[in-house]
Amino acid sequence: MTIQRGEIYFVNLNPTKGREQSGERPVLVISSNGINKLPLVVTVVVGTKGANVDRDYPTNVRVTPQDSGLPLETVFMCFQIRSLDSSRFTSPAAGKLSGQALERIEVAMRYYLDL
């Protein structure tokens, strides 16, 4: 399977510890396509249902179903950046972000990482 930057997959994030997001979650691929082709890891931002997040923060990006292709509004938590083994990606992409939606993710990540 070819994994592309901007694609959204549902991935099981277990096992986890502490405040890490767990279970089956939407994740947005943020690593470059060149890295994604290598047998390394895929870097993602973890998402959750929009209804689970009642307050917006500079590190969160709320995305509509029209922008993502997902059935529900999703909040990508840009403080939840994880690198995952490609074996966790077992099903096809469920959606994709591009354009302004992906740019909003990049801005939130720069804010979080102080870049």
Protein Blocks (a to p, Z undefined) as FASTA:
>chain_A
ZZdehiacdddfbdcehjbcehjdddddfbdfklmmpccdddddddddfklpmbdcfkbc
cddfklnopabdcdddfklccdddfklmmbccfbdcehjllmmmmmmmmmmnoZZ
